[in-house]
Amino acid sequence: MARRYIADLKPGEQVEDQAFLIKQKDLRTTTQGSLYIHAVLADKTGQLPARIWQANESMFNALPDGGFVRLKGHAENYKGSLQFIATAIRPVASGDIDVADFLPSTEHDVSKMSARLRKILAEIKQPDVKGLIDEFLADEELMLRFERSPAAVALHHAYVGGLLEHTVGLLELVLKVIPLYPKLSLDLMLAGAFLHDFGKSLEISSETNIAYTDEGQLIGHIVQVTILIEKKADLIAQRIGSEFPREIRVALQHMVLSHHGRYEFGSPKLPALPEAVALHYLDNLDAKVNMFLS
């Protein structure tokens, strides 16, 4: 049977031995006191709540949380929404399925976005700012993670390639808006736009599902990229035999640390440079528009 994606399922439709990603699972009790499993199934087209009746703890423990299962059952309407009733379910190894079927991905061409990213960043003229950004661009392993990473686990650009898409969108905004404010540094704005969410490539994993890494949960992308800027600046200093300009490093770190704009939104500092203020609002614009369009 050809694969049926969640977005295409209709009430009453039967599914035979098809793989889904389990994003969440809970063992619950019915009003009669029997156990059932409530799960959230997912593929690249969306999510769907599922129930497995007459369950037990061993069955629940056997199901992977954030892993893949094959199941049999049918879709049905429940209080106006679609849900899935599974009659048979078993874990399946990630090596036996095509992960691309389960992770939402950007609709844009990644290679073209990557080329556009590099073309825009090539417009940076200040040698030290350019040197720091080139240090990131030359790190092939890090850039591969950056180009694949989602920009979030939920909310905006929460799909494979979403971080690259969001970053290019923000860079395009910088090119259009910042020339209207000639007292702002276009070089700092381009560098800050590139780096502001770069830590998402370390904060979020998208190997089998989109989820936070341990480092992402415990440290977070804002601090992670602030540390990366320090490390890259130190590498440049070691290579050239003199200190990397402190004012440039601190300005870029500040733009990263303050780009969420408020303490309650996760920024350890509030914007205190005009470039940091501009970055916050342009970043928020691109994120919010994507959320509404999605």
Contacts in CASP RR format, 6 or more apart in sequence:
PFRMAT RR
TARGET T0000
AUTHOR 0000-0000-0000
METHOD contacts of the structure
MODEL  1
MARRYIADLKPGEQVEDQAFLIKQKDLRTTTQGSLYIHAVLADKTGQLPA
RIWQANESMFNALPDGGFVRLKGHAENYKGSLQFIATAIRPVASGDIDVA
DFLPSTEHDVSKMSARLRKILAEIKQPDVKGLIDEFLADEELMLRFERSP
AAVALHHAYVGGLLEHTVGLLELVLKVIPLYPKLSLDLMLAGAFLHDFGK
SLEISSETNIAYTDEGQLIGHIVQVTILIEKKADLIAQRIGSEFPREIRV
ALQHMVLSHHGRYEFGSPKLPALPEAVALHYLDNLDAKVNMFLS
1 16 0 8 1.000
1 18 0 8 1.000
3 18 0 8 1.000
3 101 0 8 1.000
4 13 0 8 1.000
4 15 0 8 1.000
4 18 0 8 1.000
5 43 0 8 1.000
5 44 0 8 1.000
5 45 0 8 1.000
5 46 0 8 1.000
5 101 0 8 1.000
6 20 0 8 1.000
6 41 0 8 1.000
6 42 0 8 1.000
6 43 0 8 1.000
6 45 0 8 1.000
6 46 0 8 1.000
6 47 0 8 1.000
6 48 0 8 1.000
7 45 0 8 1.000
7 46 0 8 1.000
8 45 0 8 1.000
9 15 0 8 1.000
9 48 0 8 1.000
9 75 0 8 1.000
9 82 0 8 1.000
9 84 0 8 1.000
10 75 0 8 1.000
11 75 0 8 1.000
11 76 0 8 1.000
11 77 0 8 1.000
11 82 0 8 1.000
12 74 0 8 1.000
12 75 0 8 1.000
12 76 0 8 1.000
13 74 0 8 1.000
13 75 0 8 1.000
14 73 0 8 1.000
14 74 0 8 1.000
15 71 0 8 1.000
15 72 0 8 1.000
15 73 0 8 1.000
15 74 0 8 1.000
15 75 0 8 1.000
15 84 0 8 1.000
16 72 0 8 1.000
16 73 0 8 1.000
17 70 0 8 1.000
17 71 0 8 1.000
17 72 0 8 1.000
18 70 0 8 1.000
18 71 0 8 1.000
18 72 0 8 1.000
19 68 0 8 1.000
19 69 0 8 1.000
19 70 0 8 1.000
19 92 0 8 1.000
19 97 0 8 1.000
19 101 0 8 1.000
19 102 0 8 1.000
20 41 0 8 1.000
20 42 0 8 1.000
20 43 0 8 1.000
20 68 0 8 1.000
20 69 0 8 1.000
20 70 0 8 1.000
20 71 0 8 1.000
20 102 0 8 1.000
21 41 0 8 1.000
21 42 0 8 1.000
21 43 0 8 1.000
21 66 0 8 1.000
21 67 0 8 1.000
21 68 0 8 1.000
21 102 0 8 1.000
21 208 0 8 1.000
21 209 0 8 1.000
22 39 0 8 1.000
22 40 0 8 1.000
22 41 0 8 1.000
22 42 0 8 1.000
22 63 0 8 1.000
22 64 0 8 1.000
22 65 0 8 1.000
22 66 0 8 1.000
22 67 0 8 1.000
22 68 0 8 1.000
22 69 0 8 1.000
23 40 0 8 1.000
23 41 0 8 1.000
23 42 0 8 1.000
23 47 0 8 1.000
23 66 0 8 1.000
23 209 0 8 1.000
24 39 0 8 1.000
24 40 0 8 1.000
24 65 0 8 1.000
25 37 0 8 1.000
25 38 0 8 1.000
25 39 0 8 1.000
25 40 0 8 1.000
25 60 0 8 1.000
25 63 0 8 1.000
25 65 0 8 1.000
26 37 0 8 1.000
26 38 0 8 1.000
26 39 0 8 1.000
27 35 0 8 1.000
27 36 0 8 1.000
27 37 0 8 1.000
27 55 0 8 1.000
27 57 0 8 1.000
27 60 0 8 1.000
28 35 0 8 1.000
28 36 0 8 1.000
28 37 0 8 1.000
28 38 0 8 1.000
29 35 0 8 1.000
29 36 0 8 1.000
30 36 0 8 1.000
34 53 0 8 1.000
34 54 0 8 1.000
35 54 0 8 1.000
35 55 0 8 1.000
35 56 0 8 1.000
35 57 0 8 1.000
35 60 0 8 1.000
36 51 0 8 1.000
36 52 0 8 1.000
36 53 0 8 1.000
36 54 0 8 1.000
36 55 0 8 1.000
37 51 0 8 1.000
37 52 0 8 1.000
37 55 0 8 1.000
37 59 0 8 1.000
37 60 0 8 1.000
37 63 0 8 1.000
38 49 0 8 1.000
38 50 0 8 1.000
38 51 0 8 1.000
39 49 0 8 1.000
39 50 0 8 1.000
39 51 0 8 1.000
39 52 0 8 1.000
39 63 0 8 1.000
40 47 0 8 1.000
40 48 0 8 1.000
40 49 0 8 1.000
40 50 0 8 1.000
41 47 0 8 1.000
41 48 0 8 1.000
41 49 0 8 1.000
41 50 0 8 1.000
41 84 0 8 1.000
42 48 0 8 1.000
42 102 0 8 1.000
42 209 0 8 1.000
43 101 0 8 1.000
43 102 0 8 1.000
44 100 0 8 1.000
44 101 0 8 1.000
44 102 0 8 1.000
44 103 0 8 1.000
44 104 0 8 1.000
44 105 0 8 1.000
45 104 0 8 1.000
46 104 0 8 1.000
48 75 0 8 1.000
48 82 0 8 1.000
48 83 0 8 1.000
48 84 0 8 1.000
49 81 0 8 1.000
49 83 0 8 1.000
49 84 0 8 1.000
50 71 0 8 1.000
50 83 0 8 1.000
50 84 0 8 1.000
50 85 0 8 1.000
50 86 0 8 1.000
51 83 0 8 1.000
51 84 0 8 1.000
51 85 0 8 1.000
51 86 0 8 1.000
52 59 0 8 1.000
52 85 0 8 1.000
52 86 0 8 1.000
52 89 0 8 1.000
53 85 0 8 1.000
62 91 0 8 1.000
63 69 0 8 1.000
63 89 0 8 1.000
63 91 0 8 1.000
64 91 0 8 1.000
66 208 0 8 1.000
66 209 0 8 1.000
66 211 0 8 1.000
67 91 0 8 1.000
67 94 0 8 1.000
67 208 0 8 1.000
67 209 0 8 1.000
68 91 0 8 1.000
68 92 0 8 1.000
68 93 0 8 1.000
68 94 0 8 1.000
68 96 0 8 1.000
68 97 0 8 1.000
68 102 0 8 1.000
68 208 0 8 1.000
69 89 0 8 1.000
69 90 0 8 1.000
69 91 0 8 1.000
69 92 0 8 1.000
70 89 0 8 1.000
70 90 0 8 1.000
70 92 0 8 1.000
71 84 0 8 1.000
71 86 0 8 1.000
71 88 0 8 1.000
71 89 0 8 1.000
71 90 0 8 1.000
72 86 0 8 1.000
72 87 0 8 1.000
72 88 0 8 1.000
72 89 0 8 1.000
73 84 0 8 1.000
73 85 0 8 1.000
73 86 0 8 1.000
73 87 0 8 1.000
73 88 0 8 1.000
74 84 0 8 1.000
74 85 0 8 1.000
74 87 0 8 1.000
75 82 0 8 1.000
75 83 0 8 1.000
75 84 0 8 1.000
75 85 0 8 1.000
76 82 0 8 1.000
76 83 0 8 1.000
76 84 0 8 1.000
76 85 0 8 1.000
77 83 0 8 1.000
94 208 0 8 1.000
99 207 0 8 1.000
99 208 0 8 1.000
102 208 0 8 1.000
102 209 0 8 1.000
103 159 0 8 1.000
103 160 0 8 1.000
103 206 0 8 1.000
103 209 0 8 1.000
103 210 0 8 1.000
104 158 0 8 1.000
104 159 0 8 1.000
104 160 0 8 1.000
104 210 0 8 1.000
105 159 0 8 1.000
105 160 0 8 1.000
105 161 0 8 1.000
106 113 0 8 1.000
106 157 0 8 1.000
106 159 0 8 1.000
106 160 0 8 1.000
106 161 0 8 1.000
106 162 0 8 1.000
106 164 0 8 1.000
106 165 0 8 1.000
108 165 0 8 1.000
110 147 0 8 1.000
110 148 0 8 1.000
110 161 0 8 1.000
110 164 0 8 1.000
113 147 0 8 1.000
113 164 0 8 1.000
113 165 0 8 1.000
113 168 0 8 1.000
114 147 0 8 1.000
114 164 0 8 1.000
116 168 0 8 1.000
117 164 0 8 1.000
117 167 0 8 1.000
117 168 0 8 1.000
117 171 0 8 1.000
117 194 0 8 1.000
118 137 0 8 1.000
120 168 0 8 1.000
120 171 0 8 1.000
120 172 0 8 1.000
120 175 0 8 1.000
120 190 0 8 1.000
121 133 0 8 1.000
121 137 0 8 1.000
121 171 0 8 1.000
121 190 0 8 1.000
121 191 0 8 1.000
121 194 0 8 1.000
123 175 0 8 1.000
123 186 0 8 1.000
123 190 0 8 1.000
124 130 0 8 1.000
124 133 0 8 1.000
124 187 0 8 1.000
124 190 0 8 1.000
124 191 0 8 1.000
125 187 0 8 1.000
126 185 0 8 1.000
126 187 0 8 1.000
126 248 0 8 1.000
128 244 0 8 1.000
128 245 0 8 1.000
128 248 0 8 1.000
129 187 0 8 1.000
129 188 0 8 1.000
129 191 0 8 1.000
129 248 0 8 1.000
129 252 0 8 1.000
130 187 0 8 1.000
131 236 0 8 1.000
132 191 0 8 1.000
132 229 0 8 1.000
132 232 0 8 1.000
132 233 0 8 1.000
132 236 0 8 1.000
132 244 0 8 1.000
132 248 0 8 1.000
132 249 0 8 1.000
132 252 0 8 1.000
133 190 0 8 1.000
133 191 0 8 1.000
133 194 0 8 1.000
133 195 0 8 1.000
135 232 0 8 1.000
135 235 0 8 1.000
135 236 0 8 1.000
136 142 0 8 1.000
136 143 0 8 1.000
136 194 0 8 1.000
136 195 0 8 1.000
136 198 0 8 1.000
136 228 0 8 1.000
136 232 0 8 1.000
137 143 0 8 1.000
142 201 0 8 1.000
145 201 0 8 1.000
145 202 0 8 1.000
146 163 0 8 1.000
146 164 0 8 1.000
146 198 0 8 1.000
146 201 0 8 1.000
147 161 0 8 1.000
147 163 0 8 1.000
147 164 0 8 1.000
148 160 0 8 1.000
148 161 0 8 1.000
148 201 0 8 1.000
148 206 0 8 1.000
149 160 0 8 1.000
149 161 0 8 1.000
149 162 0 8 1.000
149 163 0 8 1.000
149 164 0 8 1.000
149 200 0 8 1.000
149 201 0 8 1.000
149 204 0 8 1.000
149 206 0 8 1.000
150 157 0 8 1.000
150 158 0 8 1.000
150 159 0 8 1.000
150 160 0 8 1.000
150 161 0 8 1.000
150 162 0 8 1.000
150 163 0 8 1.000
150 200 0 8 1.000
150 204 0 8 1.000
150 206 0 8 1.000
150 210 0 8 1.000
151 157 0 8 1.000
151 158 0 8 1.000
151 161 0 8 1.000
151 162 0 8 1.000
151 163 0 8 1.000
151 165 0 8 1.000
151 166 0 8 1.000
151 197 0 8 1.000
151 200 0 8 1.000
151 287 0 8 1.000
152 158 0 8 1.000
152 200 0 8 1.000
152 204 0 8 1.000
153 204 0 8 1.000
153 210 0 8 1.000
153 211 0 8 1.000
153 212 0 8 1.000
155 287 0 8 1.000
155 291 0 8 1.000
156 166 0 8 1.000
156 286 0 8 1.000
156 287 0 8 1.000
156 288 0 8 1.000
156 290 0 8 1.000
156 291 0 8 1.000
156 294 0 8 1.000
157 163 0 8 1.000
157 165 0 8 1.000
157 166 0 8 1.000
157 287 0 8 1.000
157 290 0 8 1.000
158 210 0 8 1.000
159 210 0 8 1.000
160 206 0 8 1.000
160 210 0 8 1.000
163 197 0 8 1.000
163 200 0 8 1.000
163 201 0 8 1.000
166 197 0 8 1.000
166 286 0 8 1.000
166 287 0 8 1.000
166 290 0 8 1.000
167 193 0 8 1.000
167 194 0 8 1.000
167 197 0 8 1.000
167 198 0 8 1.000
169 286 0 8 1.000
170 193 0 8 1.000
170 196 0 8 1.000
170 282 0 8 1.000
170 283 0 8 1.000
170 286 0 8 1.000
171 190 0 8 1.000
171 193 0 8 1.000
171 194 0 8 1.000
173 193 0 8 1.000
173 282 0 8 1.000
173 285 0 8 1.000
173 286 0 8 1.000
174 186 0 8 1.000
174 189 0 8 1.000
174 190 0 8 1.000
174 193 0 8 1.000
174 282 0 8 1.000
177 278 0 8 1.000
177 282 0 8 1.000
178 184 0 8 1.000
178 186 0 8 1.000
178 189 0 8 1.000
178 278 0 8 1.000
179 186 0 8 1.000
181 274 0 8 1.000
181 278 0 8 1.000
183 274 0 8 1.000
184 274 0 8 1.000
184 275 0 8 1.000
184 278 0 8 1.000
185 275 0 8 1.000
188 248 0 8 1.000
188 251 0 8 1.000
188 252 0 8 1.000
188 255 0 8 1.000
188 275 0 8 1.000
189 275 0 8 1.000
189 278 0 8 1.000
189 279 0 8 1.000
191 252 0 8 1.000
192 252 0 8 1.000
192 255 0 8 1.000
192 256 0 8 1.000
192 275 0 8 1.000
192 279 0 8 1.000
193 279 0 8 1.000
193 282 0 8 1.000
193 283 0 8 1.000
195 225 0 8 1.000
195 229 0 8 1.000
195 252 0 8 1.000
195 255 0 8 1.000
195 256 0 8 1.000
196 225 0 8 1.000
196 255 0 8 1.000
196 256 0 8 1.000
196 259 0 8 1.000
196 279 0 8 1.000
196 283 0 8 1.000
197 221 0 8 1.000
197 225 0 8 1.000
197 283 0 8 1.000
198 221 0 8 1.000
198 225 0 8 1.000
198 228 0 8 1.000
199 220 0 8 1.000
199 221 0 8 1.000
199 222 0 8 1.000
199 224 0 8 1.000
199 225 0 8 1.000
199 228 0 8 1.000
200 221 0 8 1.000
202 213 0 8 1.000
202 215 0 8 1.000
202 216 0 8 1.000
202 221 0 8 1.000
202 224 0 8 1.000
202 225 0 8 1.000
203 212 0 8 1.000
203 213 0 8 1.000
203 215 0 8 1.000
203 216 0 8 1.000
203 219 0 8 1.000
203 220 0 8 1.000
203 221 0 8 1.000
203 224 0 8 1.000
204 210 0 8 1.000
204 211 0 8 1.000
204 212 0 8 1.000
204 213 0 8 1.000
204 216 0 8 1.000
204 221 0 8 1.000
205 211 0 8 1.000
205 212 0 8 1.000
205 213 0 8 1.000
215 224 0 8 1.000
216 224 0 8 1.000
222 256 0 8 1.000
222 257 0 8 1.000
222 259 0 8 1.000
222 260 0 8 1.000
222 266 0 8 1.000
222 267 0 8 1.000
222 268 0 8 1.000
223 268 0 8 1.000
225 256 0 8 1.000
226 253 0 8 1.000
226 256 0 8 1.000
226 257 0 8 1.000
229 249 0 8 1.000
229 252 0 8 1.000
229 253 0 8 1.000
229 256 0 8 1.000
230 249 0 8 1.000
230 253 0 8 1.000
233 244 0 8 1.000
233 249 0 8 1.000
234 244 0 8 1.000
236 244 0 8 1.000
237 243 0 8 1.000
237 244 0 8 1.000
251 273 0 8 1.000
251 275 0 8 1.000
254 269 0 8 1.000
254 272 0 8 1.000
254 273 0 8 1.000
254 276 0 8 1.000
255 273 0 8 1.000
255 275 0 8 1.000
255 276 0 8 1.000
255 279 0 8 1.000
257 267 0 8 1.000
257 268 0 8 1.000
257 269 0 8 1.000
258 267 0 8 1.000
258 269 0 8 1.000
258 270 0 8 1.000
258 271 0 8 1.000
258 272 0 8 1.000
258 276 0 8 1.000
258 280 0 8 1.000
259 267 0 8 1.000
259 271 0 8 1.000
259 276 0 8 1.000
259 279 0 8 1.000
259 280 0 8 1.000
259 283 0 8 1.000
260 266 0 8 1.000
260 267 0 8 1.000
260 280 0 8 1.000
261 267 0 8 1.000
261 270 0 8 1.000
261 271 0 8 1.000
261 280 0 8 1.000
262 270 0 8 1.000
263 270 0 8 1.000
271 277 0 8 1.000
271 279 0 8 1.000
271 280 0 8 1.000
END
